[in-house]
Amino acid sequence: MLRNSIFRFYFLLSTALAISIQPSVFAADGKELESHLLIGMGWEQLDYEEHEPDRGLDSNAKISNVIIGIEGLKRWKSVFGGIKTIIPVLREHGEEEWTSSDTGTFQTNTLEYGWMRTDGYIGYPLTHFFNPYGGLRWSESKQDRMDFLVNNAAVAGTARETVRSWSLLLGVRGNGNFMPQWRWNYQIEYFVPIDVQVTNSALPGFEASHKGGYTLELKCGTEYFYTEALSFGILIYGGRMHWDGSGWKSFAGGSAKWPENNTDYLGGALNIIWRFGKKASK
């Protein structure tokens, strides 16, 4: 799975580079990266699943959240850098279903799942279409489980699983114009974990730190320029965050493991972008 993800990333990277050196195949040339501040609000769906082969257990759930996105980018002559973040401001809840290979569905519970991430990056502006960059991501996901129903019997209690991680970031971004006041843009990003800490309030003393995994994310959007400085945009993005999980670990209350898990996510946002040093009026 990881090998396939790496292959997909480099395939998309090669495609972007190949197109970037061709004559303007989509439309007129876009603009080089410009210093800007972006603020947006939108919606994000998280499709979460766990897989634990030792006991033949699987779970799945779909959660939707309202998010705020912020990005600040500074462009110098030969380098650019920035910080961006996505914050879940309204977490909805969904039903998580647990199944066993022997007995089928044996447990359901309510799940709230919020995922915050912040990226810092620095890159080199090559062309309007192809601008590579690298950096770090700090990520924190919180899963709150409650309203447990096990074999049709209610079980009291709550549990919060927290996953905090640092990852290396590799990415490319670019843009192009398809009308004088309209611009399209894209980003491809790949993340390699370098540190992770997993805790669970229902398992005091348990901690996992196995950092095997990856995240692959694709973004595309369009902008309308109201003035040279002010534009309004629509962004659509999607990706997968995969964790290999851990082995069995002993703690004061017994033994447990962090299962292999995937979060497939899809989101969209409406953005306002302000470019510094540009004409603010029509």
C-alpha positions as CSV (number, residue, x, y, z in Angstrom):
1,M,0.0,0.0,0.0
2,L,2.8,2.4,0.9
3,R,4.7,1.5,-2.2
4,N,1.6,2.2,-4.4
5,S,1.1,5.5,-2.7
6,I,4.7,6.6,-3.4
7,F,4.4,5.5,-7.0
8,R,1.2,7.5,-7.4
9,F,2.9,10.6,-5.9
10,Y,5.9,10.4,-8.2
11,F,3.6,9.8,-11.2
12,L,1.5,12.9,-10.4
13,L,4.7,14.8,-9.8
14,S,6.2,13.8,-13.1
15,T,3.0,14.6,-14.9
16,A,2.9,18.1,-13.4
17,L,6.5,18.7,-14.4
18,A,5.9,17.5,-17.9
19,I,2.9,19.7,-18.5
20,S,4.7,22.7,-16.9
21,I,7.4,22.8,-19.6
22,Q,4.9,22.5,-22.5
23,P,3.4,25.5,-24.2
24,S,0.3,26.7,-22.4
25,V,-1.9,23.8,-23.0
26,F,-4.8,24.8,-20.7
27,A,-4.9,28.6,-21.2
28,A,-2.9,31.8,-20.8
29,D,0.0,31.7,-18.5
30,G,-0.7,32.1,-14.8
31,K,1.0,34.3,-12.3
32,E,4.1,33.6,-10.3
33,L,3.5,32.9,-6.6
34,E,2.6,36.1,-4.7
35,S,2.6,37.0,-1.1
36,H,-0.9,36.5,0.3
37,L,-3.2,35.8,3.2
38,L,-6.0,33.2,2.7
39,I,-8.9,32.7,5.0
40,G,-11.6,30.1,4.3
41,M,-14.5,28.1,5.7
42,G,-15.8,24.8,4.5
43,W,-16.8,21.2,5.1
44,E,-14.7,18.0,5.5
45,Q,-15.8,14.4,5.6
46,L,-13.6,11.8,7.3
47,D,-14.2,8.1,6.3
48,Y,-12.4,6.2,9.1
49,E,-11.6,2.5,9.3
50,E,-9.6,0.2,11.5
51,H,-8.3,-3.3,10.8
52,E,-7.0,-5.7,13.5
53,P,-6.2,-9.1,11.9
54,D,-5.1,-10.8,15.1
55,R,-8.6,-10.9,16.4
56,G,-10.4,-10.5,13.1
57,L,-11.9,-7.1,14.0
58,D,-12.8,-4.2,11.7
59,S,-14.5,-0.9,12.2
60,N,-15.8,1.9,10.0
61,A,-17.4,5.3,10.4
62,K,-18.2,8.5,8.4
63,I,-17.8,11.9,10.1
64,S,-18.5,15.4,8.8
65,N,-17.0,18.5,10.3
66,V,-17.1,22.3,9.7
67,I,-13.5,23.6,9.2
68,I,-11.6,26.9,9.0
69,G,-8.5,27.1,6.8
70,I,-5.8,29.8,7.0
71,E,-2.7,30.3,5.0
72,G,0.0,33.0,5.0
73,L,2.6,32.9,2.2
74,K,5.6,35.3,1.7
75,R,7.3,35.5,-1.6
76,W,10.9,36.7,-2.0
77,K,12.9,36.8,-5.3
78,S,14.2,33.3,-5.2
79,V,12.3,31.6,-2.4
80,F,8.9,31.5,-0.8
81,G,7.7,30.2,2.6
82,G,4.5,30.0,4.5
83,I,2.3,28.5,7.2
84,K,-1.1,27.0,6.7
85,T,-3.6,25.3,9.1
86,I,-6.9,23.5,9.1
87,I,-9.0,23.7,12.3
88,P,-12.2,21.7,12.9
89,V,-14.5,24.3,14.5
90,L,-17.7,22.3,14.6
91,R,-17.4,18.5,15.1
92,E,-20.4,16.4,14.1
93,H,-20.8,12.8,15.2
94,G,-21.6,9.6,13.4
95,E,-22.0,5.9,14.2
96,E,-19.0,3.6,14.3
97,E,-19.7,-0.1,13.6
98,W,-17.5,-2.9,14.7
99,T,-17.5,-6.3,13.0
100,S,-15.9,-9.7,13.7
101,S,-14.9,-12.2,11.1
102,D,-16.7,-14.8,13.3
103,T,-19.9,-13.2,14.5
104,G,-20.5,-10.1,12.3
105,T,-21.5,-6.8,13.9
106,F,-21.1,-7.0,17.6
107,Q,-20.6,-3.3,18.7
108,T,-21.7,0.2,17.7
109,N,-20.9,3.5,19.3
110,T,-21.1,7.2,18.6
111,L,-17.8,8.7,17.3
112,E,-16.7,12.3,17.1
113,Y,-13.5,12.8,15.1
114,G,-11.7,16.1,14.8
115,W,-8.4,16.5,12.9
116,M,-6.2,19.6,13.1
117,R,-3.0,20.1,11.1
118,T,-0.5,22.9,10.7
119,D,2.1,23.0,7.9
120,G,5.2,25.1,7.7
121,Y,7.1,25.1,4.4
122,I,9.7,26.7,2.2
123,G,10.1,26.3,-1.5
124,Y,11.6,27.5,-4.8
125,P,9.5,29.4,-7.4
126,L,10.3,27.8,-10.8
127,T,7.4,28.6,-13.0
128,H,3.8,29.6,-12.5
129,F,2.8,26.0,-12.9
130,F,5.5,24.1,-11.0
131,N,6.8,25.3,-7.6
132,P,8.3,22.6,-5.4
133,Y,8.5,23.0,-1.6
134,G,9.2,21.1,1.6
135,G,8.6,21.4,5.3
136,L,7.0,20.0,8.4
137,R,3.5,19.1,9.5
138,W,2.2,19.0,13.0
139,S,-1.0,17.0,13.3
140,E,-3.4,16.2,16.1
141,S,-6.5,14.0,15.8
142,K,-9.0,13.4,18.6
143,Q,-11.5,10.6,18.5
144,D,-14.2,10.7,21.2
145,R,-16.3,7.5,21.6
146,M,-19.5,7.2,23.7
147,D,-22.9,5.5,23.7
148,F,-21.5,2.0,23.5
149,L,-23.8,-0.8,22.5
150,V,-22.1,-4.2,22.8
151,N,-24.1,-7.3,21.7
152,N,-27.3,-5.2,22.1
153,A,-26.4,-4.2,25.7
154,A,-25.6,-0.6,26.7
155,V,-22.2,-0.1,28.2
156,A,-21.4,3.1,30.1
157,G,-18.2,5.0,29.6
158,T,-16.4,7.2,27.2
159,A,-13.0,7.0,25.5
160,R,-10.7,9.6,23.8
161,E,-7.9,8.5,21.5
162,T,-5.4,11.2,20.7
163,V,-2.8,10.9,17.9
164,R,-0.2,13.6,17.7
165,S,2.5,13.5,15.0
166,W,5.2,15.3,13.2
167,S,5.8,14.6,9.5
168,L,8.1,15.7,6.7
169,L,6.3,17.5,3.9
170,L,7.0,17.3,0.1
171,G,4.8,19.2,-2.2
172,V,4.3,21.1,-5.5
173,R,1.9,23.8,-6.4
174,G,1.0,26.0,-9.4
175,N,-1.7,27.9,-11.2
176,G,-2.9,29.1,-14.6
177,N,-5.4,31.5,-16.1
178,F,-8.4,30.4,-18.2
179,M,-10.0,33.9,-18.4
180,P,-8.6,37.3,-17.6
181,Q,-10.2,37.4,-14.1
182,W,-10.3,33.6,-13.5
183,R,-7.4,31.4,-12.3
184,W,-7.2,27.7,-11.5
185,N,-4.7,26.3,-9.0
186,Y,-3.5,22.9,-7.7
187,Q,-1.3,21.3,-5.0
188,I,0.0,17.8,-4.5
189,E,1.4,17.0,-1.0
190,Y,3.0,13.9,0.5
191,F,3.8,13.4,4.2
192,V,6.2,11.0,5.9
193,P,5.8,10.6,9.7
194,I,8.9,11.1,11.8
195,D,7.4,11.1,15.2
196,V,4.0,10.0,16.7
197,Q,2.4,9.6,20.1
198,V,-0.9,7.7,20.6
199,T,-2.8,7.7,23.9
200,N,-6.2,6.5,25.0
201,S,-8.1,7.7,28.0
202,A,-9.8,4.3,28.4
203,L,-6.3,2.6,28.6
204,P,-4.4,4.6,31.3
205,G,-0.7,4.1,30.8
206,F,-0.9,2.8,27.2
207,E,1.1,4.7,24.7
208,A,2.1,3.8,21.1
209,S,4.8,5.4,19.0
210,H,5.2,3.3,15.9
211,K,5.5,5.9,13.1
212,G,4.9,3.8,10.0
213,G,2.4,5.4,7.6
214,Y,1.9,8.2,5.1
215,T,-0.5,10.9,4.0
216,L,-1.2,11.8,0.4
217,E,-3.3,14.9,-0.5
218,L,-4.5,16.5,-3.7
219,K,-6.0,20.0,-4.0
220,C,-7.5,21.9,-6.9
221,G,-9.4,25.2,-7.0
222,T,-10.4,28.2,-8.9
223,E,-10.3,32.0,-8.1
224,Y,-12.1,35.0,-9.3
225,F,-10.2,38.3,-9.1
226,Y,-12.4,41.1,-7.9
227,T,-9.4,43.4,-7.9
228,E,-5.6,42.8,-8.3
229,A,-5.4,42.4,-4.5
230,L,-8.7,40.7,-3.6
231,S,-9.9,37.4,-5.0
232,F,-12.5,34.8,-4.0
233,G,-11.9,31.1,-4.4
234,I,-13.4,27.6,-4.2
235,L,-11.1,24.8,-3.1
236,I,-11.7,21.0,-3.3
237,Y,-9.3,18.5,-1.8
238,G,-9.0,14.9,-0.8
239,G,-6.5,12.4,0.4
240,R,-5.7,9.4,2.6
241,M,-3.9,9.3,6.0
242,H,-2.7,5.8,6.7
243,W,-1.1,4.4,9.9
244,D,0.4,1.0,10.1
245,G,-0.5,0.7,13.8
246,S,1.6,-0.9,16.5
247,G,2.3,-4.3,18.0
248,W,0.8,-5.5,21.3
249,K,2.1,-3.4,24.2
250,S,1.9,-4.2,27.9
251,F,0.8,-1.5,30.4
252,A,-0.6,-1.4,33.9
253,G,-4.1,-2.6,32.9
254,G,-3.0,-5.4,30.6
255,S,-2.0,-5.3,26.9
256,A,-3.4,-3.5,23.9
257,K,-2.4,-2.3,20.4
258,W,-3.0,0.6,18.1
259,P,-4.7,-1.0,15.1
260,E,-3.8,-0.3,11.5
261,N,-6.1,2.5,10.3
262,N,-7.0,4.7,7.4
263,T,-8.7,8.1,7.1
264,D,-10.0,8.9,3.6
265,Y,-11.0,12.5,3.5
266,L,-12.8,14.9,1.2
267,G,-13.4,18.5,1.7
268,G,-14.3,21.8,0.1
269,A,-14.0,25.5,1.2
270,L,-14.9,29.0,0.1
271,N,-11.8,31.3,0.4
272,I,-11.0,35.0,0.5
273,I,-7.5,35.8,-0.6
274,W,-5.7,39.1,-0.1
275,R,-2.4,39.7,-2.0
276,F,-0.1,42.2,-0.5
277,G,1.3,45.1,-2.5
278,K,-1.4,44.9,-5.2
279,K,-4.1,47.4,-6.3
280,A,-7.0,47.2,-3.9
281,S,-9.6,49.0,-6.0
282,K,-11.0,48.3,-9.4
